[in-house]
C-alpha cells in the first residue's frame, strides 16, 4: 500500500462523511436559526422549544435525502472494495 493510496483513501473518506452529513446539518441549522429568530421576536426563552423541531427537520431530511445517501454510500463501498484489489499488488 503506497502512501498516495492511503492519502487518497483518507481524503475520500472525509469527503464522503462531509457530503453525507451536510444535508442533515443544514436542515438542522436552518430550523435552529428560524426558531432562534422566533424566540427573539416573541421573547420566549425556552431552551427545549428548538429541540423537537430540529429532530423533526433531521427526520424529514433523512426521508428526502435517503435514496441519494444510499446510492452515494454504495458507490463509495464499491470504490473501497476496488482498492482492495489495488492493495494486493
OpenMM code with the backbone's topology and positions (N, CA, C; nanometers):
from openmm import Vec3, app, unit

residues = "UNK UNK UNK UNK UNK UNK UNK UNK UNK UNK UNK UNK UNK UNK UNK UNK UNK UNK UNK UNK UNK UNK UNK UNK UNK UNK UNK UNK UNK UNK UNK UNK UNK UNK UNK UNK UNK UNK UNK UNK UNK UNK UNK UNK UNK UNK UNK UNK UNK UNK UNK UNK UNK UNK UNK UNK UNK UNK UNK UNK UNK UNK UNK UNK UNK UNK UNK UNK UNK UNK UNK UNK UNK UNK UNK UNK UNK UNK UNK UNK UNK UNK UNK UNK UNK UNK UNK UNK UNK".split()
positions = [
    Vec3(0.0855, -0.1170, 0.0000),
    Vec3(0.0000, 0.0000, 0.0000),
    Vec3(0.0902, 0.1233, 0.0000),
    Vec3(0.0684, 0.2069, -0.0985),
    Vec3(0.1525, 0.3253, -0.1115),
    Vec3(0.0957, 0.4396, -0.0265),
    Vec3(0.1821, 0.5327, 0.0104),
    Vec3(0.1331, 0.6490, 0.0865),
    Vec3(0.0289, 0.7302, 0.0093),
    Vec3(0.0423, 0.7374, -0.1224),
    Vec3(-0.0546, 0.8107, -0.2030),
    Vec3(-0.1924, 0.7468, -0.1948),
    Vec3(-0.1961, 0.6137, -0.1920),
    Vec3(-0.3229, 0.5427, -0.1821),
    Vec3(-0.3892, 0.5666, -0.0460),
    Vec3(-0.3083, 0.5696, 0.0585),
    Vec3(-0.3609, 0.5963, 0.1925),
    Vec3(-0.4174, 0.7379, 0.2001),
    Vec3(-0.3454, 0.8338, 0.1445),
    Vec3(-0.3917, 0.9723, 0.1453),
    Vec3(-0.5201, 0.9849, 0.0632),
    Vec3(-0.5247, 0.9202, -0.0507),
    Vec3(-0.6451, 0.9248, -0.1340),
    Vec3(-0.7637, 0.8612, -0.0618),
    Vec3(-0.7410, 0.7502, 0.0043),
    Vec3(-0.8476, 0.6828, 0.0790),
    Vec3(-0.8976, 0.7698, 0.1946),
    Vec3(-0.8063, 0.8334, 0.2660),
    Vec3(-0.8448, 0.9220, 0.3760),
    Vec3(-0.9219, 1.0429, 0.3242),
    Vec3(-0.8754, 1.1003, 0.2141),
    Vec3(-0.9432, 1.2156, 0.1559),
    Vec3(-1.0845, 1.1797, 0.1116),
    Vec3(-1.1000, 1.0673, 0.0458),
    Vec3(-1.2324, 1.0234, 0.0006),
    Vec3(-1.3237, 0.9922, 0.1191),
    Vec3(-1.2671, 0.9386, 0.2275),
    Vec3(-1.3477, 0.9089, 0.3463),
    Vec3(-1.3994, 1.0377, 0.4098),
    Vec3(-1.3133, 1.1372, 0.4234),
    Vec3(-1.3565, 1.2661, 0.4779),
    Vec3(-1.4596, 1.3324, 0.3866),
    Vec3(-1.4373, 1.3231, 0.2573),
    Vec3(-1.5305, 1.3804, 0.1616),
    Vec3(-1.6677, 1.3144, 0.1728),
    Vec3(-1.6686, 1.1828, 0.1840),
    Vec3(-1.7957, 1.1103, 0.1970),
    Vec3(-1.8667, 1.1488, 0.3265),
    Vec3(-1.7919, 1.1596, 0.4343),
    Vec3(-1.8519, 1.1976, 0.5627),
    Vec3(-1.9136, 1.3365, 0.5552),
    Vec3(-1.8420, 1.4312, 0.4967),
    Vec3(-1.8933, 1.5674, 0.4848),
    Vec3(-2.0161, 1.5748, 0.3945),
    Vec3(-2.0108, 1.5063, 0.2811),
    Vec3(-2.1231, 1.5111, 0.1881),
    Vec3(-2.2479, 1.4444, 0.2449),
    Vec3(-2.2298, 1.3358, 0.3178),
    Vec3(-2.3456, 1.2649, 0.3721),
    Vec3(-2.4072, 1.3364, 0.4919),
    Vec3(-2.3259, 1.4073, 0.5677),
    Vec3(-2.3806, 1.4758, 0.6849),
    Vec3(-2.4302, 1.6166, 0.6537),
    Vec3(-2.3881, 1.6738, 0.5423),
    Vec3(-2.4222, 1.8124, 0.5097),
    Vec3(-2.5729, 1.8394, 0.5015),
    Vec3(-2.6522, 1.7594, 0.4309),
    Vec3(-2.7955, 1.7924, 0.4232),
    Vec3(-2.8639, 1.7906, 0.5602),
    Vec3(-2.8282, 1.6956, 0.6445),
    Vec3(-2.8899, 1.6874, 0.7766),
    Vec3(-2.8490, 1.8058, 0.8631),
    Vec3(-2.7215, 1.8408, 0.8578),
    Vec3(-2.6740, 1.9541, 0.9362),
    Vec3(-2.7323, 2.0864, 0.8873),
    Vec3(-2.7460, 2.1010, 0.7578),
    Vec3(-2.8023, 2.2249, 0.7030),
    Vec3(-2.9487, 2.2389, 0.7430),
    Vec3(-3.0260, 2.1294, 0.7324),
    Vec3(-3.1657, 2.1347, 0.7756),
    Vec3(-3.1744, 2.1732, 0.9225),
    Vec3(-3.0935, 2.1098, 1.0050),
    Vec3(-3.0952, 2.1386, 1.1485),
    Vec3(-3.0545, 2.2837, 1.1761),
    Vec3(-2.9547, 2.3315, 1.1058),
    Vec3(-2.9080, 2.4690, 1.1237),
    Vec3(-3.0157, 2.5707, 1.0853),
    Vec3(-3.0814, 2.5490, 0.9729),
    Vec3(-3.1846, 2.6422, 0.9270),
    Vec3(-3.3019, 2.6445, 1.0246),
    Vec3(-3.3465, 2.5274, 1.0683),
    Vec3(-3.4580, 2.5226, 1.1632),
    Vec3(-3.4174, 2.5873, 1.2954),
    Vec3(-3.2967, 2.5600, 1.3427),
    Vec3(-3.2497, 2.6224, 1.4665),
    Vec3(-3.2431, 2.7732, 1.4557),
    Vec3(-3.1986, 2.8232, 1.3403),
    Vec3(-3.1929, 2.9677, 1.3187),
    Vec3(-3.3327, 3.0289, 1.3164),
    Vec3(-3.4258, 2.9646, 1.2482),
    Vec3(-3.5629, 3.0152, 1.2431),
    Vec3(-3.6269, 3.0160, 1.3819),
    Vec3(-3.6036, 2.9108, 1.4589),
    Vec3(-3.6598, 2.9047, 1.5954),
    Vec3(-3.5955, 3.0131, 1.6825),
    Vec3(-3.4658, 3.0352, 1.6666),
    Vec3(-3.3981, 3.1394, 1.7447),
    Vec3(-3.4530, 3.2779, 1.7118),
    Vec3(-3.4765, 3.3018, 1.5839),
    Vec3(-3.5347, 3.4300, 1.5448),
    Vec3(-3.6745, 3.4440, 1.6036),
    Vec3(-3.7538, 3.3376, 1.5967),
    Vec3(-3.8881, 3.3397, 1.6547),
    Vec3(-3.8826, 3.3671, 1.8045),
    Vec3(-3.7887, 3.3024, 1.8742),
    Vec3(-3.7752, 3.3239, 2.0190),
    Vec3(-3.7320, 3.4671, 2.0497),
    Vec3(-3.6451, 3.5220, 1.9680),
    Vec3(-3.6003, 3.6593, 1.9916),
    Vec3(-3.7136, 3.7596, 1.9683),
    Vec3(-3.7939, 3.7346, 1.8681),
    Vec3(-3.9042, 3.8260, 1.8362),
    Vec3(-4.0131, 3.8192, 1.9434),
    Vec3(-4.0434, 3.6987, 1.9904),
    Vec3(-4.1527, 3.6822, 2.0868),
    Vec3(-4.1061, 3.6851, 2.2320),
    Vec3(-3.9791, 3.6974, 2.2553),
    Vec3(-3.9203, 3.6982, 2.3902),
    Vec3(-3.9500, 3.5703, 2.4681),
    Vec3(-3.9621, 3.4598, 2.3974),
    Vec3(-3.9784, 3.3296, 2.4629),
    Vec3(-3.8388, 3.2715, 2.4811),
    Vec3(-3.7993, 3.2486, 2.6037),
    Vec3(-3.6660, 3.1962, 2.6325),
    Vec3(-3.6742, 3.0529, 2.6841),
    Vec3(-3.7257, 2.9657, 2.6012),
    Vec3(-3.7390, 2.8254, 2.6384),
    Vec3(-3.6360, 2.7449, 2.5593),
    Vec3(-3.5432, 2.6811, 2.6293),
    Vec3(-3.4350, 2.6080, 2.5629),
    Vec3(-3.4845, 2.4830, 2.4914),
    Vec3(-3.5898, 2.4228, 2.5424),
    Vec3(-3.6381, 2.2988, 2.4818),
    Vec3(-3.7259, 2.3219, 2.3608),
    Vec3(-3.7620, 2.4454, 2.3325),
    Vec3(-3.8501, 2.4746, 2.2197),
    Vec3(-3.7859, 2.4370, 2.0860),
    Vec3(-3.6578, 2.4520, 2.0718),
    Vec3(-3.5906, 2.4240, 1.9453),
    Vec3(-3.5572, 2.2762, 1.9278),
    Vec3(-3.5659, 2.1984, 2.0335),
    Vec3(-3.5220, 2.0596, 2.0277),
    Vec3(-3.6102, 1.9740, 1.9374),
    Vec3(-3.7389, 1.9736, 1.9591),
    Vec3(-3.8307, 1.8889, 1.8813),
    Vec3(-3.8339, 1.9279, 1.7329),
    Vec3(-3.8440, 2.0558, 1.6977),
    Vec3(-3.8427, 2.0895, 1.5544),
    Vec3(-3.7136, 2.0483, 1.4842),
    Vec3(-3.6009, 2.0561, 1.5536),
    Vec3(-3.4750, 2.0130, 1.4920),
    Vec3(-3.4766, 1.8629, 1.4644),
    Vec3(-3.5276, 1.7859, 1.5588),
    Vec3(-3.5357, 1.6411, 1.5382),
    Vec3(-3.6271, 1.6100, 1.4205),
    Vec3(-3.7400, 1.6777, 1.4142),
    Vec3(-3.8331, 1.6567, 1.3034),
    Vec3(-3.7686, 1.6970, 1.1706),
    Vec3(-3.6953, 1.8075, 1.1701),
    Vec3(-3.6287, 1.8528, 1.0477),
    Vec3(-3.5244, 1.7523, 1.0009),
    Vec3(-3.4495, 1.6951, 1.0934),
    Vec3(-3.3489, 1.5955, 1.0558),
    Vec3(-3.4171, 1.4691, 1.0033),
    Vec3(-3.5286, 1.4306, 1.0625),
    Vec3(-3.6019, 1.3138, 1.0135),
    Vec3(-3.6566, 1.3382, 0.8727),
    Vec3(-3.7085, 1.4579, 0.8482),
    Vec3(-3.7572, 1.4924, 0.7146),
    Vec3(-3.6423, 1.4925, 0.6149),
    Vec3(-3.5290, 1.5470, 0.6552),
    Vec3(-3.4116, 1.5471, 0.5670),
    Vec3(-3.3657, 1.4053, 0.5367),
    Vec3(-3.3713, 1.3178, 0.6360),
    Vec3(-3.3345, 1.1774, 0.6128),
    Vec3(-3.4279, 1.1134, 0.5105),
    Vec3(-3.5566, 1.1400, 0.5230),
    Vec3(-3.6528, 1.0837, 0.4282),
    Vec3(-3.6279, 1.1366, 0.2877),
    Vec3(-3.6004, 1.2663, 0.2771),
    Vec3(-3.5787, 1.3273, 0.1454),
    Vec3(-3.4485, 1.2795, 0.0820),
    Vec3(-3.3400, 1.2777, 0.1603),
    Vec3(-3.2073, 1.2504, 0.1050),
    Vec3(-3.1630, 1.1049, 0.1165),
    Vec3(-3.2439, 1.0183, 0.1766),
    Vec3(-3.2009, 0.8797, 0.1968),
    Vec3(-3.1658, 0.8072, 0.0669),
    Vec3(-3.2459, 0.8188, -0.0399),
    Vec3(-3.2062, 0.7488, -0.1641),
    Vec3(-3.0698, 0.7932, -0.2160),
    Vec3(-3.0462, 0.9240, -0.2149),
    Vec3(-2.9158, 0.9739, -0.2605),
    Vec3(-2.8036, 0.9266, -0.1683),
    Vec3(-2.8294, 0.9292, -0.0382),
    Vec3(-2.7272, 0.8883, 0.0577),
    Vec3(-2.6920, 0.7401, 0.0390),
    Vec3(-2.7923, 0.6566, 0.0174),
    Vec3(-2.7660, 0.5140, -0.0030),
    Vec3(-2.6893, 0.4890, -0.1320),
    Vec3(-2.7246, 0.5602, -0.2373),
    Vec3(-2.6530, 0.5460, -0.3635),
    Vec3(-2.5076, 0.5884, -0.3477),
    Vec3(-2.4878, 0.7012, -0.2810),
    Vec3(-2.3512, 0.7501, -0.2603),
    Vec3(-2.2694, 0.6517, -0.1775),
    Vec3(-2.3284, 0.6005, -0.0701),
    Vec3(-2.2561, 0.5051, 0.0150),
    Vec3(-2.2289, 0.3744, -0.0587),
    Vec3(-2.3217, 0.3293, -0.1411),
    Vec3(-2.2990, 0.2075, -0.2197),
    Vec3(-2.1833, 0.2272, -0.3172),
    Vec3(-2.1818, 0.3406, -0.3851),
    Vec3(-2.0714, 0.3703, -0.4770),
    Vec3(-1.9388, 0.3802, -0.4025),
    Vec3(-1.9409, 0.4442, -0.2861),
    Vec3(-1.8190, 0.4570, -0.2067),
    Vec3(-1.7704, 0.3197, -0.1597),
    Vec3(-1.8612, 0.2334, -0.1205),
    Vec3(-1.8233, 0.0984, -0.0762),
    Vec3(-1.7635, 0.0196, -0.1922),
    Vec3(-1.8244, 0.0308, -0.3095),
    Vec3(-1.7661, -0.0369, -0.4264),
    Vec3(-1.6259, 0.0159, -0.4555),
    Vec3(-1.6065, 0.1453, -0.4401),
    Vec3(-1.4746, 0.2048, -0.4627),
    Vec3(-1.3724, 0.1507, -0.3621),
    Vec3(-1.4138, 0.1373, -0.2375),
    Vec3(-1.3241, 0.0829, -0.1347),
    Vec3(-1.2871, -0.0621, -0.1681),
    Vec3(-1.3865, -0.1392, -0.2109),
    Vec3(-1.3579, -0.2784, -0.2482),
    Vec3(-1.2647, -0.2862, -0.3685),
    Vec3(-1.2743, -0.1914, -0.4594),
    Vec3(-1.1823, -0.1907, -0.5731),
    Vec3(-1.0400, -0.1579, -0.5281),
    Vec3(-1.0268, -0.0811, -0.4194),
    Vec3(-0.8944, -0.0520, -0.3641),
    Vec3(-0.8284, -0.1788, -0.3088),
    Vec3(-0.9077, -0.2718, -0.2623),
    Vec3(-0.8518, -0.3960, -0.2069),
    Vec3(-0.7715, -0.4685, -0.3153),
    Vec3(-0.8247, -0.4729, -0.4358),
    Vec3(-0.7523, -0.5358, -0.5455),
    Vec3(-0.6226, -0.4614, -0.5754),
    Vec3(-0.6270, -0.3288, -0.5677),
    Vec3(-0.5076, -0.2478, -0.5916),
    Vec3(-0.4035, -0.2699, -0.4828),
    Vec3(-0.4491, -0.2866, -0.3586),
    Vec3(-0.3564, -0.3048, -0.2461),
    Vec3(-0.2865, -0.4397, -0.2515),
    Vec3(-0.3480, -0.5383, -0.3106),
    Vec3(-0.2878, -0.6712, -0.3159),
    Vec3(-0.1664, -0.6751, -0.4059),
    Vec3(-0.1552, -0.5789, -0.4964),
    Vec3(-0.0429, -0.5788, -0.5920),
    Vec3(0.0769, -0.5082, -0.5366),
] * unit.nanometer
topology = app.Topology()
chain = topology.addChain("A")
for resn in residues:
    res = topology.addResidue(resn, chain)
    for name in ("N", "CA", "C"):
        topology.addAtom(name, app.Element.getBySymbol(name[0]), res)
